[in-house]
Amino acid sequence: MKRKTKEKRLRGENKEKADEKKLEGQAKENAEGQAEGLAEGDAGDKTGQGRVIDRKVLEARRKQRIRRRRIIALIVLVLIIAAVIILLWRLGVFKKRDPDKVLTPSVTQVEYTPRGEYIMSAVDGTVVICDENGVTGIDTDGKWKWNSTLSAFNPVFSGEGDVILVTDQGGKSIWAFNGSGQLWRYISENDLICAYIAGPVSGSGGSSRSSENGPDIITICEQEDFESSVTLLHTEKGKLVEKFTRKFGKYHMLSASESSDRSQLASAGVYYEGGVLTGCTVFLRTSDGEMYSTLVSDGEVYLQLRYLSDGTLFEANSDSLRLVRRTPSVSGSGDTEKVLWTRSGDRKLIVDTGVIGKDKFAAAFSDGNSSGGGMSYIKFYDRNGNVTKTSEILGSVKGMEILSGFLTVWTDKTVYLLNQGGNIIGTSEFESAISGASFMDTRTLAVNTAAGIFILSFSE
């Protein structure tokens, strides 16, 4: 009985072991089948016949690739910028320039020989010479650029910004030029006394304007019986359009200037009354030429007129300066002009004046000593008439010109370059007498001497 029970128990255990082996075999087969299925699935994916990947997964992968590319591009760009900055730093580009650093001059003589009597000026990097050949342009290397024929009995230059006028004083023609040649010609009905470029002008520190529109042009003409007239012309797409002509009775006008906002025009001149010559400054509205205010100066004639950016007007003659400011009324018809202050030249002659920057006024005072000795002064004034800077110039100053915050003055044989702070940053001496100098750009001057025309360049 015990033996049977034992055998039965052994058979059960053997059966359980067999079942376990069977289960293990089945599990192994299942695992192998799954592995084969996965392998086939991978192969199917590679051939495009496998399982389909969700669109969201694909979109996520695409965005991830785009982000990765952007990050790489950004890193490359930053590295390039850093390399450029390091290179420029080593080359000294970012070194702060000293505005008061003394510059080194170099002189080149112009090969062109003027024919007969001539006048010289400069505009937009070009020397402009008016002689019997007409008007000729010379570049910064002293080489011929262009020529324009004209006939003028008494040609006079006047320029501002990138435009220069040739006015046949006493005649009826005005020609306008820039660095590339002639722009236009204007013929007036009456004999010309003078002509000016006015309003905001590019290259002169004034406000900008459309490339299609040029500056305003002011002409003053002779009328019968010692009378005169002022005409304001506006250049629009290369054509001159007359805004107004104002005729004066007893006033004989000799100069004019327009405010930078083109709302006001001042004209100065003289008139005779009771055998006495009296100076006057008349103020006109540019919209219609209506005269709204007049300043009379007993014993003083102010012909140098310079507007600041806010409409304040500096007037000067050889002996004194004065500042005039507009006092507006509610309607505009009752506007007046008030003299805020005057300054005497004392024993010095006021040779020339000009606006430097937007709110500074410069005046050149000369001792008038023709022998070349003595001392001259360049004084800089603010709106209140205070002298902010005085620069001493050895010798007698003959003339002055201003361009974009730089100023040049010349004596008999020396040219000086000053910055906006009033400091002398360049000097050049010539062997022959100097009759004039004009800016080609802020570091380059055309200098007219008895020995010929020279191009004077200043560099660091």
WOMOCOR-V818981 format. One record per backbone hydrogen bond with DSSP energy under -0.5 kcal/mol. CO is the residue of the C=O (numbers start at 1). NH is the residue of the N-H. Records with the same first field share a line. If there is no record, write none. Layout:
CO->NH + NH
This chain:
1->5
2->6
3->7
4->8
5->9
6->10
7->11
8->12
9->13
10->14
11->15
12->16
13->17
14->18
15->19
16->20
17->21
18->22
19->23
20->24
21->25
22->26
23->27
24->28
25->29
26->30
27->31
28->32
29->33
30->34
31->35
32->36
33->37
34->38
35->39
36->40
37->41
38->42
39->43
40->44
41->45
42->46
43->47
44->49 + 50
45->48
54->58
55->59
56->60
57->61
58->62
59->63
60->64
61->65
62->66
63->67
64->68
65->69
66->70
67->71
68->72
69->73
70->74
71->75
72->76
73->77
74->78
75->79
76->80
77->81
78->82
79->83
80->84
81->85
82->86
83->87
84->88
85->89
86->90
87->91
88->92 + 93
89->92
92->95
97->99
98->101
104->459
106->457
108->455
112->114
114->116
115->132
119->130
121->128
123->126
126->123
127->129 + 138
128->121
129->131 + 136
130->119
131->134
134->131
135->148
136->129
137->145 + 146
138->127
139->142
142->111
143->139
146->137
148->135
154->169
156->167
158->165
160->163
163->160
164->177
165->158 + 167
166->175
167->156 + 169
168->171
171->192
172->188
173->168
174->186
175->166
176->183 + 184
177->164
178->181
181->178
184->176
186->174 + 188
191->222
192->170
194->220
196->218
198->216
201->204 + 206
202->162
210->213
212->237
215->235
216->198
217->233
218->196
219->231
220->193 + 194
221->229
224->227
227->223
228->248
229->221
230->246
231->219 + 233
232->243 + 244
233->217
234->236 + 241
235->214
236->239
239->236
241->234
244->232
245->247
246->230
248->228
251->228 + 253
252->270
255->268
257->266
258->199
259->262
260->200
263->286
264->259
265->284
266->257
267->282
268->254 + 255
269->280
270->252
271->278
273->276
276->273 + 278
278->271
279->297
280->269
281->295
282->267
283->292 + 293
284->265
285->288 + 289
290->285 + 292
293->283
295->281
296->298
297->279 + 300
300->279 + 302
301->303
303->305
304->316
306->314
308->260 + 311
312->308
313->324
314->306
315->322
316->303 + 304
318->350
319->345
320->317
321->343
322->315
323->340 + 341
324->313
325->338
326->328
327->336
332->335
336->327
338->325 + 340
341->323
343->321
345->348
349->351 + 366
352->364
354->362
356->360
358->309
360->356
361->381
362->354
363->365 + 379
364->351 + 352
365->377
366->349
368->370
369->372
374->395
376->393
377->365 + 379
378->391
379->363
380->388 + 389
381->361
382->385
386->382 + 388
389->380
391->378
393->376
395->397
399->410
401->408
403->406
406->403
407->418
408->401
409->416
410->398 + 399
412->434
413->430
414->411
415->428
416->409
417->425 + 426
418->407
419->422
423->419 + 425
425->103
426->417
428->415
433->450
436->448
438->446
440->125
441->440 + 444
443->458
444->440 + 441
445->447 + 456
446->438
447->449 + 454
448->435 + 436
449->452
452->449
453->110
454->447 + 456
455->108 + 457
456->445
457->106
459->104
